[in-house]
Amino acid sequence: MTDNLTQEIDREIAANKILVYGKGTKAMPRCGFTMETIEFFNGFGYPFEVVDVLENMPKREVLSEMTNWPTLPKVFINGRFYGDTDILGPMAQSGELQTVLHETFGYAGQPKTTINLH
């Protein structure tokens, strides 16, 4: 079963330039850290996907073994594991993340605008 899950994870990572494994979905995050990561990537304007692994403990365990990172969310960019926003935030502040994203996609992102109704 572990081999099947590893292959499934490898396929998901290969199919998405930015992939977030988290708790919930883009439309309905079920954890504050997953929501923070979604908002973080919305600010860059590149397409990304979120895979909900909240209730899939075997997959979460395989992901933790693959990454040596015990917590969610787990972010992959262009097939490389980057951790979460604790790692990506400082990368964004230094400009390093923007360089990684531009190299990954070949163009500058178009950040989504949000409307604050409060």
C-alpha positions as CSV (number, residue, x, y, z in Angstrom):
1,M,0.0,0.0,0.0
2,T,2.8,2.4,0.8
3,D,4.2,1.9,-2.8
4,N,0.8,2.7,-4.2
5,L,0.5,5.9,-2.1
6,T,4.0,7.0,-3.0
7,Q,3.2,6.5,-6.7
8,E,0.0,8.5,-6.3
9,I,1.8,11.3,-4.5
10,D,4.5,11.3,-7.2
11,R,1.9,11.6,-9.9
12,E,0.1,14.5,-8.1
13,I,3.4,16.4,-7.6
14,A,4.3,15.9,-11.3
15,A,0.9,17.1,-12.5
16,N,1.0,20.4,-10.5
17,K,3.7,23.1,-10.6
18,I,2.5,24.2,-7.1
19,L,0.9,21.6,-4.9
20,V,-0.2,22.0,-1.3
21,Y,-1.1,19.0,0.8
22,G,-3.3,20.3,3.6
23,K,-6.4,20.0,5.6
24,G,-9.4,20.8,3.4
25,T,-9.6,22.2,-0.1
26,K,-9.0,25.6,-1.8
27,A,-12.7,26.3,-1.6
28,M,-13.1,25.0,1.9
29,P,-9.9,24.9,4.0
30,R,-10.4,23.0,7.3
31,C,-7.4,24.4,9.1
32,G,-6.0,27.9,9.7
33,F,-2.6,26.9,8.4
34,T,-4.0,25.5,5.2
35,M,-6.1,28.7,4.8
36,E,-3.0,30.8,5.4
37,T,-1.1,28.9,2.7
38,I,-4.0,29.3,0.2
39,E,-4.1,33.0,0.8
40,F,-0.3,33.2,0.6
41,F,-0.3,31.6,-2.9
42,N,-3.3,33.6,-4.1
43,G,-1.1,36.6,-3.5
44,F,1.3,35.5,-6.2
45,G,-1.2,34.8,-9.0
46,Y,0.0,31.5,-10.2
47,P,-2.2,28.4,-10.5
48,F,-1.9,25.9,-7.6
49,E,-3.8,22.9,-6.3
50,V,-4.6,21.7,-2.8
51,V,-5.0,18.1,-2.0
52,D,-7.0,17.3,1.2
53,V,-5.3,14.7,3.3
54,L,-7.0,15.5,6.6
55,E,-8.8,12.2,6.9
56,N,-6.2,10.1,4.9
57,M,-3.8,9.1,7.6
58,P,-1.9,6.5,5.5
59,K,-1.2,9.2,2.9
60,R,-0.2,11.7,5.5
61,E,2.2,9.2,7.0
62,V,3.8,8.5,3.6
63,L,4.1,12.3,2.9
64,S,5.8,12.7,6.3
65,E,8.2,9.9,5.5
66,M,8.9,11.3,2.0
67,T,9.6,14.9,3.2
68,N,10.8,14.3,6.8
69,W,8.3,17.1,7.7
70,P,5.7,16.0,10.2
71,T,3.1,18.8,9.9
72,L,0.7,20.0,7.3
73,P,0.5,21.8,5.0
74,K,3.3,20.6,2.8
75,V,4.2,22.6,-0.3
76,F,5.8,21.3,-3.4
77,I,7.0,23.7,-6.2
78,N,8.1,22.2,-9.5
79,G,8.5,18.8,-7.9
80,R,10.7,20.1,-5.0
81,F,9.5,20.1,-1.3
82,Y,9.6,23.5,0.3
83,G,7.9,23.0,3.7
84,D,5.2,25.5,4.6
85,T,4.8,29.2,4.9
86,D,7.3,29.3,7.8
87,I,9.9,28.6,5.1
88,L,8.2,30.3,2.1
89,G,7.4,33.6,3.9
90,P,11.0,34.5,4.4
91,M,11.8,33.3,0.9
92,A,9.1,35.7,-0.4
93,Q,10.4,38.6,1.7
94,S,13.9,38.1,0.2
95,G,12.6,37.8,-3.4
96,E,13.9,34.2,-3.7
97,L,10.4,32.7,-4.0
98,Q,9.4,35.1,-6.8
99,T,12.4,33.9,-8.7
100,V,11.6,30.3,-8.1
101,L,8.0,30.8,-9.3
102,H,9.0,32.9,-12.3
103,E,11.5,30.1,-13.3
104,T,8.8,27.5,-12.7
105,F,6.1,29.1,-14.8
106,G,8.1,31.2,-17.2
107,Y,6.1,34.4,-16.6
108,A,5.2,36.8,-13.8
109,G,2.1,35.9,-11.8
110,Q,-1.0,38.0,-11.6
111,P,-2.0,38.3,-8.0
112,K,-5.7,37.8,-7.3
113,T,-7.4,40.9,-5.8
114,T,-9.7,40.4,-2.9
115,I,-12.5,42.5,-1.7
116,N,-12.7,43.1,2.1
117,L,-16.3,43.4,3.0
118,H,-15.7,44.5,6.6
